[in-house]
Amino acid sequence: MIPALPPMTSAPTDAEPAVVADASRVLLVGDSTLLAIRRYGALGALRGFDVTYEAASCRTLGVPSCGPEPRPTNALEVIRTASGPFDVVVVMAGYDEWWTSFPTSFDAVVDAARSQGADHVVWLTFREGVGYTAPDGATANEAFVKNNETLRVNVAGGAYPDVMLADWYGYTTPPGDWLALDGIHITEPGAFGLADYLSRIVAFLDGRPCPMPLEIGAPAASPCPHPDTHPRPVDIGSLYG
């Protein structure tokens, strides 16, 4: 559904996040949006937790993934087969899945995360207001809007007390230099911004200090607030440069 990744502007790196003693075990599952963290060498910006990172272009949630063969496993299979247990499962996928299958896939993914012992399922909201049109003429933005509506209704209804929405859509509005022109894919600064965002969310769930301040020279908040309630870092490049 979403267009191909934009051309790479910097070489990827194999730098891994630092191991933290007694840290929460976190499974990050995503498509080409989450893949930007590895693509732009931002894995080291995932701080304060023990991470298992699983991202692949065209990864769907519960239906077969798209793309050329061999297609990636979908998020449901990734979670089911991951070497758990995990304290937190973060989901940043679904851009390649139509809204009609989304509710069923949501339930299946949450059930799989629970089966892995997760106390929290963090689900990133989808970017809205994008102009991409699928080959059949359908407007992809319709799916993103409806999927966000499903997320909000499900969480507000009380049946999913372990699911927390991370409002990536709101956090990246306005996008600044974090997003590509398609409004979905993530640039190099955005990759570090996304890693920082996820690190702050896990710190919030753990009740720990933020892994980084909002700007160089400032103290890191303790305990870390949910990043959706605070502004973005002033200059993400200066924090991780």
Biotite code that builds the C-alpha atoms (Angstrom):
import biotite.structure as struc

atoms = struc.array([
    struc.Atom([0.000, 0.000, 0.000], chain_id="A", res_id=1, res_name="MET", atom_name="CA", element="C"),
    struc.Atom([2.653, 2.543, 0.945], chain_id="A", res_id=2, res_name="ILE", atom_name="CA", element="C"),
    struc.Atom([5.191, 3.613, -1.683], chain_id="A", res_id=3, res_name="PRO", atom_name="CA", element="C"),
    struc.Atom([8.738, 2.318, -1.875], chain_id="A", res_id=4, res_name="ALA", atom_name="CA", element="C"),
    struc.Atom([11.371, 3.628, 0.472], chain_id="A", res_id=5, res_name="LEU", atom_name="CA", element="C"),
    struc.Atom([13.121, 6.815, -0.646], chain_id="A", res_id=6, res_name="PRO", atom_name="CA", element="C"),
    struc.Atom([16.760, 6.516, -1.740], chain_id="A", res_id=7, res_name="PRO", atom_name="CA", element="C"),
    struc.Atom([19.245, 5.960, 1.051], chain_id="A", res_id=8, res_name="MET", atom_name="CA", element="C"),
    struc.Atom([21.299, 9.036, 1.871], chain_id="A", res_id=9, res_name="THR", atom_name="CA", element="C"),
    struc.Atom([23.619, 7.522, 4.435], chain_id="A", res_id=10, res_name="SER", atom_name="CA", element="C"),
    struc.Atom([25.149, 4.128, 4.992], chain_id="A", res_id=11, res_name="ALA", atom_name="CA", element="C"),
    struc.Atom([23.487, 1.800, 7.497], chain_id="A", res_id=12, res_name="PRO", atom_name="CA", element="C"),
    struc.Atom([25.381, 0.765, 10.589], chain_id="A", res_id=13, res_name="THR", atom_name="CA", element="C"),
    struc.Atom([25.402, -2.346, 12.726], chain_id="A", res_id=14, res_name="ASP", atom_name="CA", element="C"),
    struc.Atom([25.766, -0.359, 15.965], chain_id="A", res_id=15, res_name="ALA", atom_name="CA", element="C"),
    struc.Atom([23.490, -1.983, 18.533], chain_id="A", res_id=16, res_name="GLU", atom_name="CA", element="C"),
    struc.Atom([21.742, -0.514, 21.560], chain_id="A", res_id=17, res_name="PRO", atom_name="CA", element="C"),
    struc.Atom([23.616, -0.716, 24.829], chain_id="A", res_id=18, res_name="ALA", atom_name="CA", element="C"),
    struc.Atom([22.650, -3.600, 27.117], chain_id="A", res_id=19, res_name="VAL", atom_name="CA", element="C"),
    struc.Atom([21.096, -2.397, 30.377], chain_id="A", res_id=20, res_name="VAL", atom_name="CA", element="C"),
    struc.Atom([21.102, -4.627, 33.461], chain_id="A", res_id=21, res_name="ALA", atom_name="CA", element="C"),
    struc.Atom([17.620, -5.594, 34.720], chain_id="A", res_id=22, res_name="ASP", atom_name="CA", element="C"),
    struc.Atom([16.052, -3.636, 31.881], chain_id="A", res_id=23, res_name="ALA", atom_name="CA", element="C"),
    struc.Atom([12.607, -4.240, 30.458], chain_id="A", res_id=24, res_name="SER", atom_name="CA", element="C"),
    struc.Atom([12.562, -6.644, 27.537], chain_id="A", res_id=25, res_name="ARG", atom_name="CA", element="C"),
    struc.Atom([10.960, -4.886, 24.600], chain_id="A", res_id=26, res_name="VAL", atom_name="CA", element="C"),
    struc.Atom([9.976, -6.327, 21.221], chain_id="A", res_id=27, res_name="LEU", atom_name="CA", element="C"),
    struc.Atom([9.741, -3.717, 18.463], chain_id="A", res_id=28, res_name="LEU", atom_name="CA", element="C"),
    struc.Atom([7.762, -4.957, 15.452], chain_id="A", res_id=29, res_name="VAL", atom_name="CA", element="C"),
    struc.Atom([7.254, -2.854, 12.358], chain_id="A", res_id=30, res_name="GLY", atom_name="CA", element="C"),
    struc.Atom([7.279, -2.251, 8.641], chain_id="A", res_id=31, res_name="ASP", atom_name="CA", element="C"),
    struc.Atom([9.344, 0.178, 6.539], chain_id="A", res_id=32, res_name="SER", atom_name="CA", element="C"),
    struc.Atom([8.493, 3.027, 8.915], chain_id="A", res_id=33, res_name="THR", atom_name="CA", element="C"),
    struc.Atom([10.236, 1.340, 11.835], chain_id="A", res_id=34, res_name="LEU", atom_name="CA", element="C"),
    struc.Atom([12.927, 0.027, 9.489], chain_id="A", res_id=35, res_name="LEU", atom_name="CA", element="C"),
    struc.Atom([14.298, 3.577, 9.256], chain_id="A", res_id=36, res_name="ALA", atom_name="CA", element="C"),
    struc.Atom([15.943, 3.134, 12.667], chain_id="A", res_id=37, res_name="ILE", atom_name="CA", element="C"),
    struc.Atom([18.286, 0.480, 11.312], chain_id="A", res_id=38, res_name="ARG", atom_name="CA", element="C"),
    struc.Atom([18.501, 2.044, 7.871], chain_id="A", res_id=39, res_name="ARG", atom_name="CA", element="C"),
    struc.Atom([19.918, 5.294, 9.206], chain_id="A", res_id=40, res_name="TYR", atom_name="CA", element="C"),
    struc.Atom([22.079, 3.835, 11.967], chain_id="A", res_id=41, res_name="GLY", atom_name="CA", element="C"),
    struc.Atom([19.881, 4.870, 14.883], chain_id="A", res_id=42, res_name="ALA", atom_name="CA", element="C"),
    struc.Atom([19.761, 1.559, 16.766], chain_id="A", res_id=43, res_name="LEU", atom_name="CA", element="C"),
    struc.Atom([22.127, 3.008, 19.356], chain_id="A", res_id=44, res_name="GLY", atom_name="CA", element="C"),
    struc.Atom([19.504, 5.650, 20.173], chain_id="A", res_id=45, res_name="ALA", atom_name="CA", element="C"),
    struc.Atom([17.235, 2.928, 21.585], chain_id="A", res_id=46, res_name="LEU", atom_name="CA", element="C"),
    struc.Atom([18.290, 3.371, 25.198], chain_id="A", res_id=47, res_name="ARG", atom_name="CA", element="C"),
    struc.Atom([17.320, 2.114, 28.610], chain_id="A", res_id=48, res_name="GLY", atom_name="CA", element="C"),
    struc.Atom([15.843, -1.264, 27.689], chain_id="A", res_id=49, res_name="PHE", atom_name="CA", element="C"),
    struc.Atom([16.732, -4.672, 26.274], chain_id="A", res_id=50, res_name="ASP", atom_name="CA", element="C"),
    struc.Atom([15.469, -4.547, 22.690], chain_id="A", res_id=51, res_name="VAL", atom_name="CA", element="C"),
    struc.Atom([14.553, -7.159, 20.124], chain_id="A", res_id=52, res_name="THR", atom_name="CA", element="C"),
    struc.Atom([14.155, -5.269, 16.859], chain_id="A", res_id=53, res_name="TYR", atom_name="CA", element="C"),
    struc.Atom([12.115, -6.762, 14.009], chain_id="A", res_id=54, res_name="GLU", atom_name="CA", element="C"),
    struc.Atom([11.386, -4.455, 11.058], chain_id="A", res_id=55, res_name="ALA", atom_name="CA", element="C"),
    struc.Atom([10.840, -5.251, 7.383], chain_id="A", res_id=56, res_name="ALA", atom_name="CA", element="C"),
    struc.Atom([9.400, -3.416, 4.390], chain_id="A", res_id=57, res_name="SER", atom_name="CA", element="C"),
    struc.Atom([5.862, -4.452, 3.429], chain_id="A", res_id=58, res_name="CYS", atom_name="CA", element="C"),
    struc.Atom([5.232, -6.206, 6.752], chain_id="A", res_id=59, res_name="ARG", atom_name="CA", element="C"),
    struc.Atom([1.519, -6.407, 7.502], chain_id="A", res_id=60, res_name="THR", atom_name="CA", element="C"),
    struc.Atom([-0.221, -7.208, 10.784], chain_id="A", res_id=61, res_name="LEU", atom_name="CA", element="C"),
    struc.Atom([-2.339, -10.338, 10.416], chain_id="A", res_id=62, res_name="GLY", atom_name="CA", element="C"),
    struc.Atom([-2.768, -10.875, 6.684], chain_id="A", res_id=63, res_name="VAL", atom_name="CA", element="C"),
    struc.Atom([0.004, -12.087, 4.334], chain_id="A", res_id=64, res_name="PRO", atom_name="CA", element="C"),
    struc.Atom([2.668, -9.439, 3.843], chain_id="A", res_id=65, res_name="SER", atom_name="CA", element="C"),
    struc.Atom([3.067, -7.681, 0.532], chain_id="A", res_id=66, res_name="CYS", atom_name="CA", element="C"),
    struc.Atom([6.115, -7.228, -1.677], chain_id="A", res_id=67, res_name="GLY", atom_name="CA", element="C"),
    struc.Atom([8.194, -9.521, -3.874], chain_id="A", res_id=68, res_name="PRO", atom_name="CA", element="C"),
    struc.Atom([9.089, -13.028, -2.807], chain_id="A", res_id=69, res_name="GLU", atom_name="CA", element="C"),
    struc.Atom([10.264, -13.928, -0.296], chain_id="A", res_id=70, res_name="PRO", atom_name="CA", element="C"),
    struc.Atom([7.724, -11.845, 1.552], chain_id="A", res_id=71, res_name="ARG", atom_name="CA", element="C"),
    struc.Atom([8.431, -10.942, 5.170], chain_id="A", res_id=72, res_name="PRO", atom_name="CA", element="C"),
    struc.Atom([6.528, -12.658, 7.931], chain_id="A", res_id=73, res_name="THR", atom_name="CA", element="C"),
    struc.Atom([3.667, -10.579, 9.241], chain_id="A", res_id=74, res_name="ASN", atom_name="CA", element="C"),
    struc.Atom([3.678, -8.978, 12.689], chain_id="A", res_id=75, res_name="ALA", atom_name="CA", element="C"),
    struc.Atom([1.512, -11.713, 14.165], chain_id="A", res_id=76, res_name="LEU", atom_name="CA", element="C"),
    struc.Atom([3.977, -14.436, 13.214], chain_id="A", res_id=77, res_name="GLU", atom_name="CA", element="C"),
    struc.Atom([6.950, -12.356, 14.364], chain_id="A", res_id=78, res_name="VAL", atom_name="CA", element="C"),
    struc.Atom([5.436, -11.937, 17.815], chain_id="A", res_id=79, res_name="ILE", atom_name="CA", element="C"),
    struc.Atom([4.355, -15.559, 18.109], chain_id="A", res_id=80, res_name="ARG", atom_name="CA", element="C"),
    struc.Atom([7.800, -16.914, 17.222], chain_id="A", res_id=81, res_name="THR", atom_name="CA", element="C"),
    struc.Atom([9.995, -14.323, 18.972], chain_id="A", res_id=82, res_name="ALA", atom_name="CA", element="C"),
    struc.Atom([12.229, -15.546, 21.757], chain_id="A", res_id=83, res_name="SER", atom_name="CA", element="C"),
    struc.Atom([10.288, -14.142, 24.686], chain_id="A", res_id=84, res_name="GLY", atom_name="CA", element="C"),
    struc.Atom([9.081, -13.423, 27.215], chain_id="A", res_id=85, res_name="PRO", atom_name="CA", element="C"),
    struc.Atom([8.726, -9.665, 26.801], chain_id="A", res_id=86, res_name="PHE", atom_name="CA", element="C"),
    struc.Atom([7.569, -6.920, 29.117], chain_id="A", res_id=87, res_name="ASP", atom_name="CA", element="C"),
    struc.Atom([6.526, -4.590, 26.298], chain_id="A", res_id=88, res_name="VAL", atom_name="CA", element="C"),
    struc.Atom([5.581, -5.158, 22.662], chain_id="A", res_id=89, res_name="VAL", atom_name="CA", element="C"),
    struc.Atom([5.661, -2.088, 20.409], chain_id="A", res_id=90, res_name="VAL", atom_name="CA", element="C"),
    struc.Atom([3.758, -2.203, 17.119], chain_id="A", res_id=91, res_name="VAL", atom_name="CA", element="C"),
    struc.Atom([4.539, 0.148, 14.241], chain_id="A", res_id=92, res_name="MET", atom_name="CA", element="C"),
    struc.Atom([2.968, -1.698, 11.328], chain_id="A", res_id=93, res_name="ALA", atom_name="CA", element="C"),
    struc.Atom([-0.277, -1.751, 9.401], chain_id="A", res_id=94, res_name="GLY", atom_name="CA", element="C"),
    struc.Atom([0.396, 0.771, 6.657], chain_id="A", res_id=95, res_name="TYR", atom_name="CA", element="C"),
    struc.Atom([0.230, -2.118, 4.209], chain_id="A", res_id=96, res_name="ASP", atom_name="CA", element="C"),
    struc.Atom([-3.026, -3.558, 5.506], chain_id="A", res_id=97, res_name="GLU", atom_name="CA", element="C"),
    struc.Atom([-6.496, -2.361, 4.521], chain_id="A", res_id=98, res_name="TRP", atom_name="CA", element="C"),
    struc.Atom([-8.922, -1.118, 7.176], chain_id="A", res_id=99, res_name="TRP", atom_name="CA", element="C"),
    struc.Atom([-11.372, -3.994, 6.671], chain_id="A", res_id=100, res_name="THR", atom_name="CA", element="C"),
    struc.Atom([-8.948, -6.572, 8.110], chain_id="A", res_id=101, res_name="SER", atom_name="CA", element="C"),
    struc.Atom([-7.441, -4.245, 10.699], chain_id="A", res_id=102, res_name="PHE", atom_name="CA", element="C"),
    struc.Atom([-9.825, -4.963, 13.617], chain_id="A", res_id=103, res_name="PRO", atom_name="CA", element="C"),
    struc.Atom([-9.271, -8.712, 13.369], chain_id="A", res_id=104, res_name="THR", atom_name="CA", element="C"),
    struc.Atom([-5.527, -8.274, 13.022], chain_id="A", res_id=105, res_name="SER", atom_name="CA", element="C"),
    struc.Atom([-5.478, -5.914, 16.010], chain_id="A", res_id=106, res_name="PHE", atom_name="CA", element="C"),
    struc.Atom([-7.070, -8.553, 18.243], chain_id="A", res_id=107, res_name="ASP", atom_name="CA", element="C"),
    struc.Atom([-4.737, -11.278, 17.009], chain_id="A", res_id=108, res_name="ALA", atom_name="CA", element="C"),
    struc.Atom([-1.612, -9.154, 17.525], chain_id="A", res_id=109, res_name="VAL", atom_name="CA", element="C"),
    struc.Atom([-2.664, -8.120, 21.033], chain_id="A", res_id=110, res_name="VAL", atom_name="CA", element="C"),
    struc.Atom([-3.426, -11.743, 21.957], chain_id="A", res_id=111, res_name="ASP", atom_name="CA", element="C"),
    struc.Atom([-0.011, -12.806, 20.645], chain_id="A", res_id=112, res_name="ALA", atom_name="CA", element="C"),
    struc.Atom([1.721, -10.093, 22.680], chain_id="A", res_id=113, res_name="ALA", atom_name="CA", element="C"),
    struc.Atom([-0.143, -11.202, 25.794], chain_id="A", res_id=114, res_name="ARG", atom_name="CA", element="C"),
    struc.Atom([0.903, -14.795, 25.171], chain_id="A", res_id=115, res_name="SER", atom_name="CA", element="C"),
    struc.Atom([4.512, -13.591, 25.244], chain_id="A", res_id=116, res_name="GLN", atom_name="CA", element="C"),
    struc.Atom([3.959, -12.182, 28.729], chain_id="A", res_id=117, res_name="GLY", atom_name="CA", element="C"),
    struc.Atom([3.736, -8.522, 27.735], chain_id="A", res_id=118, res_name="ALA", atom_name="CA", element="C"),
    struc.Atom([2.291, -6.212, 30.373], chain_id="A", res_id=119, res_name="ASP", atom_name="CA", element="C"),
    struc.Atom([2.047, -3.416, 27.825], chain_id="A", res_id=120, res_name="HIS", atom_name="CA", element="C"),
    struc.Atom([1.298, -3.288, 24.111], chain_id="A", res_id=121, res_name="VAL", atom_name="CA", element="C"),
    struc.Atom([2.309, 0.088, 22.696], chain_id="A", res_id=122, res_name="VAL", atom_name="CA", element="C"),
    struc.Atom([0.672, 0.836, 19.352], chain_id="A", res_id=123, res_name="TRP", atom_name="CA", element="C"),
    struc.Atom([1.830, 3.808, 17.274], chain_id="A", res_id=124, res_name="LEU", atom_name="CA", element="C"),
    struc.Atom([-0.938, 5.728, 15.527], chain_id="A", res_id=125, res_name="THR", atom_name="CA", element="C"),
    struc.Atom([-0.850, 6.019, 11.761], chain_id="A", res_id=126, res_name="PHE", atom_name="CA", element="C"),
    struc.Atom([0.061, 9.133, 9.851], chain_id="A", res_id=127, res_name="ARG", atom_name="CA", element="C"),
    struc.Atom([-2.984, 10.866, 8.380], chain_id="A", res_id=128, res_name="GLU", atom_name="CA", element="C"),
    struc.Atom([-3.453, 13.504, 5.713], chain_id="A", res_id=129, res_name="GLY", atom_name="CA", element="C"),
    struc.Atom([-1.213, 11.726, 3.202], chain_id="A", res_id=130, res_name="VAL", atom_name="CA", element="C"),
    struc.Atom([-2.011, 11.802, -0.498], chain_id="A", res_id=131, res_name="GLY", atom_name="CA", element="C"),
    struc.Atom([-0.797, 8.392, -1.577], chain_id="A", res_id=132, res_name="TYR", atom_name="CA", element="C"),
    struc.Atom([-3.218, 6.492, -3.819], chain_id="A", res_id=133, res_name="THR", atom_name="CA", element="C"),
    struc.Atom([-3.063, 2.734, -4.203], chain_id="A", res_id=134, res_name="ALA", atom_name="CA", element="C"),
    struc.Atom([-2.831, 1.206, -7.704], chain_id="A", res_id=135, res_name="PRO", atom_name="CA", element="C"),
    struc.Atom([-6.553, 0.357, -7.644], chain_id="A", res_id=136, res_name="ASP", atom_name="CA", element="C"),
    struc.Atom([-7.389, 4.026, -7.070], chain_id="A", res_id=137, res_name="GLY", atom_name="CA", element="C"),
    struc.Atom([-8.204, 3.659, -3.376], chain_id="A", res_id=138, res_name="ALA", atom_name="CA", element="C"),
    struc.Atom([-6.968, 6.429, -1.146], chain_id="A", res_id=139, res_name="THR", atom_name="CA", element="C"),
    struc.Atom([-4.590, 4.941, 1.415], chain_id="A", res_id=140, res_name="ALA", atom_name="CA", element="C"),
    struc.Atom([-5.323, 7.801, 3.788], chain_id="A", res_id=141, res_name="ASN", atom_name="CA", element="C"),
    struc.Atom([-8.829, 6.396, 4.254], chain_id="A", res_id=142, res_name="GLU", atom_name="CA", element="C"),
    struc.Atom([-7.348, 3.243, 5.751], chain_id="A", res_id=143, res_name="ALA", atom_name="CA", element="C"),
    struc.Atom([-5.014, 5.170, 8.047], chain_id="A", res_id=144, res_name="PHE", atom_name="CA", element="C"),
    struc.Atom([-7.850, 7.347, 9.362], chain_id="A", res_id=145, res_name="VAL", atom_name="CA", element="C"),
    struc.Atom([-10.137, 4.363, 9.949], chain_id="A", res_id=146, res_name="LYS", atom_name="CA", element="C"),
    struc.Atom([-7.363, 2.325, 11.563], chain_id="A", res_id=147, res_name="ASN", atom_name="CA", element="C"),
    struc.Atom([-6.683, 5.176, 13.979], chain_id="A", res_id=148, res_name="ASN", atom_name="CA", element="C"),
    struc.Atom([-10.398, 5.347, 14.755], chain_id="A", res_id=149, res_name="GLU", atom_name="CA", element="C"),
    struc.Atom([-10.375, 1.627, 15.553], chain_id="A", res_id=150, res_name="THR", atom_name="CA", element="C"),
    struc.Atom([-7.363, 2.048, 17.824], chain_id="A", res_id=151, res_name="LEU", atom_name="CA", element="C"),
    struc.Atom([-8.944, 4.908, 19.752], chain_id="A", res_id=152, res_name="ARG", atom_name="CA", element="C"),
    struc.Atom([-12.314, 3.167, 20.127], chain_id="A", res_id=153, res_name="VAL", atom_name="CA", element="C"),
    struc.Atom([-10.718, -0.078, 21.286], chain_id="A", res_id=154, res_name="ASN", atom_name="CA", element="C"),
    struc.Atom([-8.510, 1.595, 23.876], chain_id="A", res_id=155, res_name="VAL", atom_name="CA", element="C"),
    struc.Atom([-11.247, 3.920, 25.129], chain_id="A", res_id=156, res_name="ALA", atom_name="CA", element="C"),
    struc.Atom([-13.678, 1.025, 25.500], chain_id="A", res_id=157, res_name="GLY", atom_name="CA", element="C"),
    struc.Atom([-11.741, -0.510, 28.382], chain_id="A", res_id=158, res_name="GLY", atom_name="CA", element="C"),
    struc.Atom([-11.404, -4.006, 26.927], chain_id="A", res_id=159, res_name="ALA", atom_name="CA", element="C"),
    struc.Atom([-7.703, -3.479, 26.295], chain_id="A", res_id=160, res_name="TYR", atom_name="CA", element="C"),
    struc.Atom([-6.244, -2.009, 29.506], chain_id="A", res_id=161, res_name="PRO", atom_name="CA", element="C"),
    struc.Atom([-2.796, -3.245, 28.533], chain_id="A", res_id=162, res_name="ASP", atom_name="CA", element="C"),
    struc.Atom([-2.803, -1.391, 25.182], chain_id="A", res_id=163, res_name="VAL", atom_name="CA", element="C"),
    struc.Atom([-1.422, 2.141, 25.145], chain_id="A", res_id=164, res_name="MET", atom_name="CA", element="C"),
    struc.Atom([-1.576, 4.382, 22.102], chain_id="A", res_id=165, res_name="LEU", atom_name="CA", element="C"),
    struc.Atom([1.545, 6.311, 21.196], chain_id="A", res_id=166, res_name="ALA", atom_name="CA", element="C"),
    struc.Atom([0.360, 9.215, 19.073], chain_id="A", res_id=167, res_name="ASP", atom_name="CA", element="C"),
    struc.Atom([3.078, 9.205, 16.436], chain_id="A", res_id=168, res_name="TRP", atom_name="CA", element="C"),
    struc.Atom([0.688, 11.073, 14.134], chain_id="A", res_id=169, res_name="TYR", atom_name="CA", element="C"),
    struc.Atom([0.289, 13.912, 16.603], chain_id="A", res_id=170, res_name="GLY", atom_name="CA", element="C"),
    struc.Atom([3.953, 13.855, 17.626], chain_id="A", res_id=171, res_name="TYR", atom_name="CA", element="C"),
    struc.Atom([5.033, 14.348, 14.010], chain_id="A", res_id=172, res_name="THR", atom_name="CA", element="C"),
    struc.Atom([2.545, 17.114, 13.227], chain_id="A", res_id=173, res_name="THR", atom_name="CA", element="C"),
    struc.Atom([4.003, 19.310, 11.895], chain_id="A", res_id=174, res_name="PRO", atom_name="CA", element="C"),
    struc.Atom([6.539, 16.845, 10.503], chain_id="A", res_id=175, res_name="PRO", atom_name="CA", element="C"),
    struc.Atom([9.503, 19.204, 10.271], chain_id="A", res_id=176, res_name="GLY", atom_name="CA", element="C"),
    struc.Atom([12.436, 17.322, 8.773], chain_id="A", res_id=177, res_name="ASP", atom_name="CA", element="C"),
    struc.Atom([11.496, 13.979, 10.320], chain_id="A", res_id=178, res_name="TRP", atom_name="CA", element="C"),
    struc.Atom([9.317, 12.676, 7.485], chain_id="A", res_id=179, res_name="LEU", atom_name="CA", element="C"),
    struc.Atom([9.801, 12.122, 3.762], chain_id="A", res_id=180, res_name="ALA", atom_name="CA", element="C"),
    struc.Atom([7.595, 13.922, 1.258], chain_id="A", res_id=181, res_name="LEU", atom_name="CA", element="C"),
    struc.Atom([5.115, 11.026, 1.216], chain_id="A", res_id=182, res_name="ASP", atom_name="CA", element="C"),
    struc.Atom([4.270, 11.860, 4.838], chain_id="A", res_id=183, res_name="GLY", atom_name="CA", element="C"),
    struc.Atom([4.815, 8.263, 5.958], chain_id="A", res_id=184, res_name="ILE", atom_name="CA", element="C"),
    struc.Atom([8.425, 7.218, 5.574], chain_id="A", res_id=185, res_name="HIS", atom_name="CA", element="C"),
    struc.Atom([11.032, 8.565, 7.936], chain_id="A", res_id=186, res_name="ILE", atom_name="CA", element="C"),
    struc.Atom([14.170, 10.580, 7.214], chain_id="A", res_id=187, res_name="THR", atom_name="CA", element="C"),
    struc.Atom([17.523, 10.280, 8.944], chain_id="A", res_id=188, res_name="GLU", atom_name="CA", element="C"),
    struc.Atom([16.690, 12.903, 11.622], chain_id="A", res_id=189, res_name="PRO", atom_name="CA", element="C"),
    struc.Atom([13.311, 11.235, 12.004], chain_id="A", res_id=190, res_name="GLY", atom_name="CA", element="C"),
    struc.Atom([14.924, 7.844, 12.583], chain_id="A", res_id=191, res_name="ALA", atom_name="CA", element="C"),
    struc.Atom([16.787, 9.223, 15.594], chain_id="A", res_id=192, res_name="PHE", atom_name="CA", element="C"),
    struc.Atom([13.619, 11.041, 16.628], chain_id="A", res_id=193, res_name="GLY", atom_name="CA", element="C"),
    struc.Atom([11.633, 7.813, 16.470], chain_id="A", res_id=194, res_name="LEU", atom_name="CA", element="C"),
    struc.Atom([14.231, 5.890, 18.484], chain_id="A", res_id=195, res_name="ALA", atom_name="CA", element="C"),
    struc.Atom([14.274, 8.699, 21.052], chain_id="A", res_id=196, res_name="ASP", atom_name="CA", element="C"),
    struc.Atom([10.463, 8.699, 21.158], chain_id="A", res_id=197, res_name="TYR", atom_name="CA", element="C"),
    struc.Atom([10.279, 4.958, 21.776], chain_id="A", res_id=198, res_name="LEU", atom_name="CA", element="C"),
    struc.Atom([12.974, 5.161, 24.443], chain_id="A", res_id=199, res_name="SER", atom_name="CA", element="C"),
    struc.Atom([11.026, 7.852, 26.283], chain_id="A", res_id=200, res_name="ARG", atom_name="CA", element="C"),
    struc.Atom([7.838, 5.787, 26.138], chain_id="A", res_id=201, res_name="ILE", atom_name="CA", element="C"),
    struc.Atom([9.532, 2.753, 27.681], chain_id="A", res_id=202, res_name="VAL", atom_name="CA", element="C"),
    struc.Atom([11.134, 4.971, 30.343], chain_id="A", res_id=203, res_name="ALA", atom_name="CA", element="C"),
    struc.Atom([7.669, 6.363, 31.100], chain_id="A", res_id=204, res_name="PHE", atom_name="CA", element="C"),
    struc.Atom([6.242, 2.853, 31.476], chain_id="A", res_id=205, res_name="LEU", atom_name="CA", element="C"),
    struc.Atom([9.145, 1.850, 33.727], chain_id="A", res_id=206, res_name="ASP", atom_name="CA", element="C"),
    struc.Atom([9.007, 5.015, 35.846], chain_id="A", res_id=207, res_name="GLY", atom_name="CA", element="C"),
    struc.Atom([12.655, 5.727, 35.048], chain_id="A", res_id=208, res_name="ARG", atom_name="CA", element="C"),
    struc.Atom([14.390, 8.998, 34.128], chain_id="A", res_id=209, res_name="PRO", atom_name="CA", element="C"),
    struc.Atom([14.311, 9.897, 30.446], chain_id="A", res_id=210, res_name="CYS", atom_name="CA", element="C"),
    struc.Atom([17.313, 8.475, 28.594], chain_id="A", res_id=211, res_name="PRO", atom_name="CA", element="C"),
    struc.Atom([18.153, 11.931, 27.233], chain_id="A", res_id=212, res_name="MET", atom_name="CA", element="C"),
    struc.Atom([17.235, 15.550, 27.953], chain_id="A", res_id=213, res_name="PRO", atom_name="CA", element="C"),
    struc.Atom([15.229, 17.565, 25.441], chain_id="A", res_id=214, res_name="LEU", atom_name="CA", element="C"),
    struc.Atom([18.311, 19.619, 24.639], chain_id="A", res_id=215, res_name="GLU", atom_name="CA", element="C"),
    struc.Atom([22.035, 19.582, 25.348], chain_id="A", res_id=216, res_name="ILE", atom_name="CA", element="C"),
    struc.Atom([22.831, 21.014, 28.771], chain_id="A", res_id=217, res_name="GLY", atom_name="CA", element="C"),
    struc.Atom([19.354, 20.497, 30.198], chain_id="A", res_id=218, res_name="ALA", atom_name="CA", element="C"),
    struc.Atom([18.585, 17.834, 32.814], chain_id="A", res_id=219, res_name="PRO", atom_name="CA", element="C"),
    struc.Atom([16.756, 14.685, 31.807], chain_id="A", res_id=220, res_name="ALA", atom_name="CA", element="C"),
    struc.Atom([13.278, 14.572, 33.330], chain_id="A", res_id=221, res_name="ALA", atom_name="CA", element="C"),
    struc.Atom([12.799, 12.102, 36.170], chain_id="A", res_id=222, res_name="SER", atom_name="CA", element="C"),
    struc.Atom([10.525, 10.263, 36.080], chain_id="A", res_id=223, res_name="PRO", atom_name="CA", element="C"),
    struc.Atom([10.198, 10.470, 32.339], chain_id="A", res_id=224, res_name="CYS", atom_name="CA", element="C"),
    struc.Atom([6.842, 11.879, 31.192], chain_id="A", res_id=225, res_name="PRO", atom_name="CA", element="C"),
    struc.Atom([5.004, 10.365, 28.260], chain_id="A", res_id=226, res_name="HIS", atom_name="CA", element="C"),
    struc.Atom([6.517, 12.136, 25.230], chain_id="A", res_id=227, res_name="PRO", atom_name="CA", element="C"),
    struc.Atom([3.056, 12.849, 23.792], chain_id="A", res_id=228, res_name="ASP", atom_name="CA", element="C"),
    struc.Atom([2.565, 15.320, 26.654], chain_id="A", res_id=229, res_name="THR", atom_name="CA", element="C"),
    struc.Atom([5.806, 17.205, 26.014], chain_id="A", res_id=230, res_name="HIS", atom_name="CA", element="C"),
    struc.Atom([7.482, 18.898, 23.054], chain_id="A", res_id=231, res_name="PRO", atom_name="CA", element="C"),
    struc.Atom([9.924, 17.073, 20.818], chain_id="A", res_id=232, res_name="ARG", atom_name="CA", element="C"),
    struc.Atom([13.655, 17.450, 21.407], chain_id="A", res_id=233, res_name="PRO", atom_name="CA", element="C"),
    struc.Atom([14.904, 20.840, 20.308], chain_id="A", res_id=234, res_name="VAL", atom_name="CA", element="C"),
    struc.Atom([17.582, 19.465, 17.973], chain_id="A", res_id=235, res_name="ASP", atom_name="CA", element="C"),
    struc.Atom([17.640, 15.693, 17.626], chain_id="A", res_id=236, res_name="ILE", atom_name="CA", element="C"),
    struc.Atom([20.940, 15.825, 15.749], chain_id="A", res_id=237, res_name="GLY", atom_name="CA", element="C"),
    struc.Atom([22.727, 17.542, 18.625], chain_id="A", res_id=238, res_name="SER", atom_name="CA", element="C"),
    struc.Atom([21.522, 14.882, 21.069], chain_id="A", res_id=239, res_name="LEU", atom_name="CA", element="C"),
    struc.Atom([22.767, 11.936, 19.056], chain_id="A", res_id=240, res_name="TYR", atom_name="CA", element="C"),
    struc.Atom([25.404, 13.486, 16.805], chain_id="A", res_id=241, res_name="GLY", atom_name="CA", element="C"),
])
